[in-house]
Amino acid sequence: MTIREHFQRFYKRVTYITVIAVVLAVVLIDLRYPHLTGLQNLMVCSILGILLCVVLLLVFKKRFKCPRCGADFQKLRRAQRGRSAMDARMYWELWDACPNCGVNFDAPYR
């Protein structure tokens, strides 16, 4: 498995975990509080979903680091493109190698 494939798989796992957690929270809130109106249920679930996504983002944030030098790709991308860049591509789609140490993303992952 290459470094690029590792990051792609991990990103997919994080996405699936987030979606499942939000859907599960919505279902549990709906079952636990059946007296809420549709709008109240939507608002509670939206707020809880946003909070859950933020928590999961913070938990998994440190996982996107270079396997060789440990450079944080988010900081490198922010320094390269600026904070307000609207490019939605991920690190392995933007770069072919780590900007800090130069390890190729097509190299084997440990």
C-alpha positions as CSV (number, residue, x, y, z in Angstrom):
1,M,0.0,0.0,0.0
2,T,1.3,3.4,-0.9
3,I,1.2,6.6,1.2
4,R,-1.5,8.0,-1.1
5,E,-3.6,4.9,-0.8
6,H,-3.3,5.0,3.0
7,F,-4.5,8.6,3.2
8,Q,-7.4,7.8,0.8
9,R,-8.5,4.8,2.8
10,F,-8.2,6.7,6.1
11,Y,-10.2,9.6,4.7
12,K,-13.0,7.3,3.5
13,R,-13.1,5.6,6.9
14,V,-13.4,9.0,8.7
15,T,-16.1,10.0,6.3
16,Y,-18.1,6.8,6.9
17,I,-17.7,7.0,10.7
18,T,-18.9,10.6,10.7
19,V,-22.0,9.9,8.5
20,I,-22.9,6.8,10.5
21,A,-22.5,8.7,13.8
22,V,-24.7,11.6,12.7
23,V,-27.4,9.3,11.4
24,L,-27.3,7.2,14.5
25,A,-27.6,10.4,16.7
26,V,-30.6,11.5,14.6
27,V,-32.3,8.2,15.0
28,L,-31.6,8.0,18.7
29,I,-32.9,11.6,19.3
30,D,-36.0,10.8,17.4
31,L,-36.6,7.6,19.4
32,R,-35.8,9.2,22.7
33,Y,-37.8,12.4,22.3
34,P,-40.9,11.4,20.2
35,H,-42.8,14.5,21.4
36,L,-40.6,16.9,19.5
37,T,-42.0,18.5,16.4
38,G,-40.3,18.0,13.1
39,L,-38.7,21.4,13.2
40,Q,-37.5,20.9,16.8
41,N,-36.1,17.5,15.9
42,L,-34.3,18.9,12.8
43,M,-32.7,21.7,14.9
44,V,-31.6,19.5,17.7
45,C,-30.2,17.0,15.3
46,S,-28.5,19.7,13.2
47,I,-26.8,21.2,16.2
48,L,-25.7,17.8,17.5
49,G,-24.5,16.7,14.1
50,I,-22.4,19.8,13.7
51,L,-20.9,19.3,17.2
52,L,-20.2,15.7,16.5
53,C,-18.5,16.5,13.2
54,V,-16.3,19.1,14.9
55,V,-15.3,16.6,17.6
56,L,-14.5,13.9,15.1
57,L,-12.6,16.5,13.0
58,L,-10.5,17.4,16.1
59,V,-9.9,13.7,16.9
60,F,-8.7,12.7,13.4
61,K,-6.9,16.0,12.6
62,K,-3.5,14.8,13.6
63,R,-3.7,11.7,11.5
64,F,-2.8,13.5,8.3
65,K,0.9,13.8,8.9
66,C,3.9,12.9,6.8
67,P,5.0,9.3,7.7
68,R,8.7,10.3,7.3
69,C,9.1,13.7,8.9
70,G,5.8,14.1,10.8
71,A,4.9,17.4,9.1
72,D,1.3,18.5,9.5
73,F,-0.1,18.7,5.9
74,Q,-2.9,21.1,7.0
75,K,-0.3,23.6,8.2
76,L,1.8,23.2,5.1
77,R,-1.2,23.6,2.8
78,R,-2.4,26.7,4.7
79,A,1.1,28.2,4.4
80,Q,1.2,27.4,0.7
81,R,-2.3,28.5,-0.4
82,G,-3.5,30.8,2.4
83,R,-6.3,30.4,4.8
84,S,-9.1,31.5,2.4
85,A,-8.3,29.1,-0.5
86,M,-11.5,27.4,-1.8
87,D,-9.8,24.4,-3.3
88,A,-11.5,21.3,-1.9
89,R,-8.9,18.8,-3.0
90,M,-7.0,16.8,-0.4
91,Y,-3.3,16.8,0.2
92,W,-2.6,13.6,-1.8
93,E,-4.4,15.2,-4.8
94,L,-2.6,18.5,-4.6
95,W,1.0,17.2,-4.1
96,D,3.0,14.3,-5.4
97,A,5.4,14.5,-2.5
98,C,5.6,16.0,1.0
99,P,6.6,19.6,0.6
100,N,8.7,19.4,3.7
101,C,10.9,16.3,3.2
102,G,10.1,15.3,-0.3
103,V,8.9,11.7,0.3
104,N,6.9,10.6,-2.7
105,F,3.2,9.7,-2.0
106,D,3.6,6.7,-4.3
107,A,6.3,5.2,-2.0
108,P,5.3,2.3,0.2
109,Y,3.7,3.2,3.5
110,R,6.0,1.7,6.2
